[in-house]
Amino acid sequence: MPPSVLCKWQNCLLVGSIAWVVLNFYLAERLNHLLLQPDSSGVSANNEDGGRSWGGRRKATKSAPANHNIHSSSHYSFNRGLADDAMAKLGRDGIFQPLRAYVEKKLNDTVPGTVYKGNLDERKPKVQSGRPGKWYVPLPLREGSPDDLRMFEYGHRLKSCNDLPAQLPVDRGYGNHVARNVNNRDTFASGKLDIWEEARLGSPVNADPFLPWIHDIFPSRGGETIHFVAQNKRRCNSGKMHWADINDLVPQVTIMQPVSVERIDEETARKIAPNLWNSAESSNRSGVRYRLAPLEEADSDGLFTRFICRFRAMDYTQSTPALVNVGETLSTYPFNYEFVNYRKDLADLSMVTPKGKDNAMFWQSQFSFDCPVPDNGDLQSIIATGIGVLDDGTPSVYLDVVPIRTAPRYGKGM
């Protein structure tokens, strides 16, 4: 073949390859848009604080306030000299706030006896994989208050920032395992293992599977983001004897599925659901609520989220230092885990099955999420530089991670 003809042939092949890549990219983006487009008909669901919301009205996506900082109590200022003086005067016990987990009771949104677990003797995970339970319609109102939460404290093991991530409450520690994550012959459902004892001495995830099983936490270089690395605890033990525990851990997959939310004020929430606990009665809340909303009605930073991130920082200007609210943001994912699973094109495309034999989907073993840090005074800079961590490792900034609780989304075949 003459060189000129060869060059033309190579150019055509190059142009064709580029066109093919561009076409595939366009189709992938279009599929993503169609997949995430909400139903324009009316829907109802519980919001994070227990109320119901109704969608269906289409409008342009709303913008969130600047820097997503809608809860900032004031311009936060940090003075390391005042912090050191407070530490010298009060000691660590007068300043340090331990890591705590607040366990909430189950959603109670499934009609008892309606879950079909499928054929547990069938080894193929997608064959006879079961059928999800029926949901109550309308969903039951969550009327709980902070007093109804069960609190577990981990200050006995995570004593400072210097202990991160080694002392996070992942389990009971090397050599002390009772509820082992592999090769376990006992179950929580049978009563041989106690979820409350495990929450106290190990991890709170079995007691409340909506809590992420966090293994690592660290800030971005500029202090704009807090990164979390979590594991999916539902994948630890498998087999028929563990089915009840596996079914209880379905929320571990739910929190990998994004939801869209809209901010509403306390007055609006009370109109929607008058029996809700009134968060405005608490000095620790600003009265802002969240409702599940169609994509078109969600806030711009609430399109694909799952956790509410509440930042608090120590105010050392007070005679007795105390935590103050410095901002509240909505979590983000590095990518859409649900869409990635969809692109795998595996049978019914479900991230979770009632049968529980989902271990073949190894890409769901780990997930990450981020909490944007509010742009409030010195907050981002002290996180970036680490100056807010005192000499003994006592932190000056604290973060509450609050899951938005919903039922899981199953695949189209269920």
N, C-alpha and C positions, 0 to 999 in steps of 0.2 A: 504494500500500500504506500503510495507517495506520501512524503512528509506533510505536504499541505493538506491532503485529505485526512491524514491521521490527526493533525492539529484541530481541524474542524470537528472531527468525530469526538475528540476529547473535550472540546469546548461544549458541544451539545450535551455530552454526558454530565459535565460539571453543572451546566445550567439546569438540566433536568433534575439532578440530585438536589440542588438548592431549592428548586420549586417544590419537590417532594417534601423536603424538610419543612418549608414554610406552610404547605398545605396541612401537614400533620399537626403542626403547632396551632394553626387556626382551628382545626377540628377539635383538638384537645381543649382549647380555650372555650370554644362554643359548647362542647359537651359539659364542661365545668359550669358554664352559665346556666345551661338547661337543667343540669342536675340539681343546682342549688336554688332554682327559682321556686319560691313558695307557692302553694295553692292559693289562688285569689279568692276562693270561697271562704266563708267564715270558719274559723277554728277557735278552739278554746284550750287553754292549758294553765297549769299552775305557774306562778312566777316564783322567784327565789324566796320571797317572804310568804308564800302560800296563797296569794290571790289568783283570780282567774283573769284571763285577758281574751279579747275577741279581735280577730283580724278580718281582712277582707277588703278594707278600704285602701285603695292604691294611691300612693303619693310619693313624691321624691324623697330619697333618703336624706334624713336630717343630719346636720353636722353637729358634732359634739363641741362643747366649750373648748377654748384654746388650751392646748397641752393636756387635754383630758382631765384637767384639774378642777373638778366641780365641787370638791368637798374641803378644800383647803380652808383651815380656820384662820390663818394669818400668814404673813410672810415669815417663813421659818428662818431663824438665825441661830448659828451654832458658834459657841465660844469655847475653845478647848481649855482655856484657863479656868473658866467657871466649872467645866465638867471635872477637871482634876481637883478643884477645891471641894466640890460636892463629894467626890470619891474619898478624899482625905477626911472629910467631916462625917460622912454617913457610912462609909464602907461599902463593900460590894452588896451586902444584903439590903441596903437602903436604896439601891438603884436597880439592880439586876432584875429583869423580868423573865421567868423561865418559859421554855417552850411548852405550849399546852395544846391539847386536842379536845375539841368539843363534839361529842357524838350525839347525833340526832336519831330518833326512832325511824323505822322504815316508812316509806311513802304511803303504804296501804292503798295503792292505786289499782291492784290486780284482783279480780274476782277469784276467791279461793277455789281450787280444784279444776281450774280451766287450763292449766299448763299441760301440754302433752309433750313428754320428754323424748319421744321417738324410740327407736330401737337401739338400746345401749349395747346390745350384743353385736350390732353391725359396726365393723371396724372403720369403714369408710366414713369420714366425718360429715360429708354432704349428702349421704344416703340415709333416708328415713331420719332426718335431723330434728323432727319434732315440730311443734307449733306453739307460738307464744300464748300466754294467757290473755283473757279478755280484760279490757280496762273498764273501770267504772266511768259512766257517762251521766252527768258531768263528773269531772275529777273531784275527789273529796277535798274540802278546804283544809289547809294546814293552819291550825290556830295556835301552834306552839309559840312559846315565849322563851327568852334566854334561860329562864329558870327551869325549863323542861330539858335543857341540854345536860348531858353527863360529861363532866370535865375530867381529863387525865393530864397530869403534870409530869414533865420529864426533866426537871431541873437537877435531879439526882445524877443524871448521866450527861446531859448536854449543858455544861457549866459555863461555857464561854464561846465566843466566835472561834477560838483556837481549836475547839472540838469538832468543828465542821469539816467534812461531812461524816467523820468516823462514828460519832455518837448519836446520829439521828436515830429515832425510834423505828428502825427497820425490822428488828427482831430482838431477842433477848441477849444476843451477844454470843460470841464463839464459845462453844462448850456448854451453853445453858439452854439449848433449844428444847422445847417441849412440843410446840406446834411447828414441826419441821416443814420446810418449804418443798422438800422432795422426799420420796421414799417414806411418806407418812402413813402409818397404819391406823391412826386415830382420826376422828373428825369432830368438828364443832357441832354438827347437827345431831350426832349421837349422844352428846352430853359428856363424852370422855374428855373433851377439851372445852375450856371455859373462855368465851370471847372477852369477858370482862377482866379476867386474870391476864389474858394475853395483852389486852389494851393497857393494863397497868404496868406490866413488866416487859412487854415487847412492842408490838405495833397495834395501833387502834383500827387498822383497816378492816379486819374481820368484823369488828363491832359496828363500823360504819363504812361500807365499801365506797361511798361517794368521796371519802377522803383520799387524795392521791398518795400512793406509796412512794414517798419522796426519798431518793437515794443521794441526791446532790443538789446544792444550791450555791450560786455564785453570781456576782454582778458583772455587767458588761464593763469594758474598759473606761467608758465615759460616764458610767453611773446612771445611764438612762433606762436601763432594763435590769431586772432580776431574772436570771435563768433558773428553771427547775428541771431536773431530770428524774423521772419517775418510772416505775416498773408496773406491769399489769399483773397483780397478784392472782388473778383468776387462772393464770397459766401454770401455777406452781404444782398443784397436785391434780392428777387425772385418774380416770377409772370410775367404774360404776359406784364403788363405795363412797366416792367423793361427790356424787352428783348434787346432793342437797347443798353442800358448801359451794360448789361451782355455780349453782343457780343463784345463791345468795350474793355472789360476787359479780353478778352481771353489771352493776354500776361502775365497776372498774373499766369496762369498755364504754359505758355511757359517757364518762367524762373525757373520753377521747373524741367524742362527736360534738362538733360545735353547735351552738344555738345563737339565735339573734335576739337581742333585747333592746328595749326602749326605756329610758329613764322617765319616771313619773314622780310627781310630788306626793306627799303624804295624804293630802286632801283627795286627790284622784284615787289613790289606792283605797281609801276608806269608802269612797262611793262605790267602787267595784266590789269590795268585800268588807262590809262593816265590822265583821267579827275578827278581823286581823288584829294581832298584837300591834300596838301603836309604837313604832320605833322612835317617834319624836319624844316619847316619855323618857328615853334613855339619853344621858349626857354624852354617850359615846357615838351617837349617830346624828347625822344631819337631817334625817327625815326623808332622804331620797330613796325611792323604791325603784324596782326594775320589773318590767313585764315582758313575757315572751311575745315577740312581735314578728310579723312577716318581714322579709328582707327589706322591702320598700319603706317600712315604717321604723326600722331599727336605727339607732344612733350610728354614726359613721365608725366609731370605735367599738360598736357592739354587734357587728355583722356576723362575726365568727368567733365566739368567745365561749367560756365555760366557767370561769372563776371571777369573783369580785376580789380585787386586791386593795386592802385598806392599809394605808401607811400611817404609822404613828412614830413620833420621835420624842425624846426626852427634852423637856424644857428646863434647862439648868438656871434660868433667870429667877425661878421661884425659890423661895426659902427652903421649901421641900420639893425637890425635882419631881415632876410628874409627866406622864405621857400626854401628848396633845395630838389631835388629828391633823395630819399634814397633807392629806389627799387620798383620793380613791380612784382607781382605774379599773379597766376590764382586761382580763388576760387575753393573750394572743397565742396562736400556734405557729411554729416555724413553717408548717404546711398543713393542708387539710388531710388528716389521717383517713377520714371517711371516703374522700375522693380517691386517694391512693388505693384504698382497698377496692373501690369500684373499678378502677382501671385494671386491677388484676384479673377481672372477668372470670371469677370462680363461681360457677353454678348460679346460686341465688344471690350472690354479691353481698351477703350479709356479714357484718363484722362479728356477729355473735349468733349462736344457735341454741335453742332450748336443750338440745342433746348434750351440748357442752364439750364436744370433741373438736375444739377449735385450735388445738396446738399446732396444726399444720400451718396456720397463718402466723408464722414466726415473726413477721414484720410488726405484729401488734404486741410484742413482748415488752417493748420500751416506748415511752413517749415523753416528749418535752413540751413545756409551755413557758410562757414569759409573762411577767408582770411589769408593764411600763411604769417607770418612776415619775411621779408628778414633778413638774418644773416649778418648784416652790422654794425660793430663796436659796439657802445653802444645801438643800437636801441632796441633790444629785452630786454635788462636788464632794461632800463628806463621804458619800458612798464610793465614789471613784477613787478618792485618795486614801480612804480607810482611816482618816483622822478621827472619825466618830467612834472608832473602837478604842477603848481606853487601854491602859498598859496591861491590865490583867485579862484582857479579852472581853470585857463587859461592853455590849453594844449600846449605841445611842439611838438606833433606828430599828423599829420592829415592823413586821408585816403580817397581817391576817389574810389568809387565803380561804375564801368562802365559796364552796361549790354551788352552782345553780343546778338544782335537782329536778330532773325530768325522767320520764320513762325512756328506755333505749329505743333506737330505731333499728328495726330488723330489715332483712332483705326483701326483695319484691316477691320471692317465692313463698313468703310466710304471711 
